[in-house]
Amino acid sequence: MNLPKIWVPPVPRTWGPGKSATFLGPVLILLAAAIGTAPILFHGPYCGDDFEFHTISWFDIHQTWLHGHLYPHWLSSANYGAGEPRFLFYPPLTWVAGAAFGFILPWQLVPIAMVFLILGATGLAVRKLALEALPNAPATLAGCTAIFSGFTLFTAYERTAFAELTGGFWIPLILLFALRDRNPSGKLFRRSFDGSTIPLTLLIACCWLSNGPAAVMATYLLATVALVASVLMRSLAPILRATIATLLGLALPAFFLLPAAWEQRWADLSAAVDYPVFQIENNWLFARHADPLLMNFAMVLHRASMLAGTMFAVAFFGMLTVALRHKLSDRSKPFLRRWWIPLSLIPFAVLFLQFPISLPLWNLLPKLRFLQYPWRWLLVLQAPMAIFFAAAVWPSSTARPWRRPAVSALCCLAFLSATGYAARTFLRTCDTDDTIPRLLALYQSPGGHEGTDEYEPTGSDHWLVPTGLPDACLSSNSDTILGETSPVQSMPVWRPGQGTCDATPSAQVRQPEHLRIATVSPHAGFLILRLLSYPAWRIQINGHPAGPLPQRDDGLIAVPVPQGPVTVTADWTATPDVIAGRCLSALALLLLSALALLERKLRAPQVS
């Protein structure tokens, strides 16, 4: 197979003799990931913005698996035991990984293991992308730079956004396969299907299964990079490859994406973007607000703005240095231009999206406002910034021998300083209620925990669900208010002495996706279940399907029951959109297999 001649800057290929340097780079990156994770170990109890959200999800998935449900949909512990459809809408890869770690590690170590693995994967992915144009040493430096970039540590330490953090390794790999051109002299089909389409498809699918905002950014990034690469290559191959990979990459995870898209009408997902703190207009870089509702978020925005300013400065410094050193505009080096120019456009595009002038674009492009914060695009800036920095500071082959160890030592010092600063600035002193043992105790208690605004079913208010509810409450009226508030207790609380329930039968079966209550009703009325209403629940009364049920303000299911023996069951069912999503995923898998055979045939040597 004829490969294109790849330009590399005049720097040494290895740090040492033989093949040892091939393994030295990944080892150094894993060591850097360990250093980046170390402050969490020494800090003590670890917590952050999304910490409770993720850990409770891990606990619930872990418990659901023990009940035999491999792919759960319902978070049963939310809303004080009434549940919510979180797993229908939140991508599954990170909560699956966290729950799986719970079988082999103490729960206190699970978030630390997640951070280490994601940081290590980020560094290795950036290194792999950099190796397309840089030798081993500066490529490894680029991987380490990505790990210690302020935004990575900010996301890992303060925001604890484990799912979003995965974009740090999906996005560089997407760039890698989007920019590859292994058959530059071939015809359109051979140039398009050169072995990159299938991995690109799988990467897009994995990104969508990891985090929605990261996947939105990755999809728009791929489209833009493919367009630029097509212009530079004077070929439609990058666009064709990106189009096929995107379509299949969206179809493969259709078992999750299709229900999540279709069932948005059944949940209040708009809460994720409607609150002022989540709106794009309130999150431009260095913005200041007089609104008291935004004051608590001002510190987060300030830190993100400072990190953005630093990352843009490093990126533009690296770009300018590389341009002056290697003459990126030289038309005699086609690979140089085709590879570096798309990367060099990313910082400018990300910078444009940080200010109000870009608002029409945010309003025009589908799902872009779903990102909530413009500075989330720093996740995309991370890899180009690291690569340009490494290419700029690493000495050339003609430099004096002492410069390479000197640059290495200075970079190590800078990385350690960045880690120390991030640990002092981003790591928090956790309240007792935020620690893993306390969250685990909260999860295991019968009372459960509060729910999430965006996952509450349409037409209900999960803040009206009382704490302390029994499995079921028999009442003469379907709209009976079960809980009471007080001047010292704003959340509604149910107590047996309130007299709102004529009977409180217990469930014989109460599993994450199955509920069964058999009792003798002293009178006809309504059995109000400690379960939020959702269309996927199949409710049966004495073995017969329940008809249309009355709607309560708190969203709890109220089932009409006759006097005498009664058995009420609630079972989670696969709705038509779920079945369609599974079928589409199966079809996409068949098409991907056919594409693999096609690529294999096109890559086979031609017999003249």
Secondary structure as GFF3:
##gff-version 3
##sequence-region A 1 608
A	DSSP	alpha_helix	20	43	.	.	.	ID=ss1
A	DSSP	alpha_helix	51	66	.	.	.	ID=ss2
A	DSSP	three_ten_helix	79	81	.	.	.	ID=ss3
A	DSSP	alpha_helix	86	89	.	.	.	ID=ss4
A	DSSP	alpha_helix	93	104	.	.	.	ID=ss5
A	DSSP	three_ten_helix	107	109	.	.	.	ID=ss6
A	DSSP	alpha_helix	110	130	.	.	.	ID=ss7
A	DSSP	alpha_helix	136	147	.	.	.	ID=ss8
A	DSSP	alpha_helix	150	157	.	.	.	ID=ss9
A	DSSP	alpha_helix	162	165	.	.	.	ID=ss10
A	DSSP	alpha_helix	167	179	.	.	.	ID=ss11
A	DSSP	alpha_helix	188	192	.	.	.	ID=ss12
A	DSSP	alpha_helix	197	208	.	.	.	ID=ss13
A	DSSP	alpha_helix	212	233	.	.	.	ID=ss14
A	DSSP	alpha_helix	237	251	.	.	.	ID=ss15
A	DSSP	alpha_helix	254	262	.	.	.	ID=ss16
A	DSSP	three_ten_helix	263	266	.	.	.	ID=ss17
A	DSSP	alpha_helix	271	274	.	.	.	ID=ss18
A	DSSP	three_ten_helix	276	278	.	.	.	ID=ss19
A	DSSP	three_ten_helix	280	282	.	.	.	ID=ss20
A	DSSP	alpha_helix	292	295	.	.	.	ID=ss21
A	DSSP	alpha_helix	298	326	.	.	.	ID=ss22
A	DSSP	alpha_helix	334	352	.	.	.	ID=ss23
A	DSSP	three_ten_helix	356	358	.	.	.	ID=ss24
A	DSSP	alpha_helix	359	364	.	.	.	ID=ss25
A	DSSP	three_ten_helix	368	371	.	.	.	ID=ss26
A	DSSP	three_ten_helix	374	377	.	.	.	ID=ss27
A	DSSP	alpha_helix	378	393	.	.	.	ID=ss28
A	DSSP	alpha_helix	403	426	.	.	.	ID=ss29
A	DSSP	three_ten_helix	432	434	.	.	.	ID=ss30
A	DSSP	alpha_helix	436	444	.	.	.	ID=ss31
A	DSSP	three_ten_helix	453	455	.	.	.	ID=ss32
A	DSSP	three_ten_helix	462	464	.	.	.	ID=ss33
A	DSSP	beta_strand	472	475	.	.	.	ID=ss34
A	DSSP	beta_strand	484	486	.	.	.	ID=ss35
A	DSSP	beta_strand	489	493	.	.	.	ID=ss36
A	DSSP	three_ten_helix	496	498	.	.	.	ID=ss37
A	DSSP	beta_strand	509	511	.	.	.	ID=ss38
A	DSSP	beta_strand	514	521	.	.	.	ID=ss39
A	DSSP	beta_strand	525	532	.	.	.	ID=ss40
A	DSSP	beta_strand	537	541	.	.	.	ID=ss41
A	DSSP	beta_strand	544	545	.	.	.	ID=ss42
A	DSSP	beta_strand	556	561	.	.	.	ID=ss43
A	DSSP	beta_strand	564	572	.	.	.	ID=ss44
A	DSSP	alpha_helix	576	603	.	.	.	ID=ss45
###
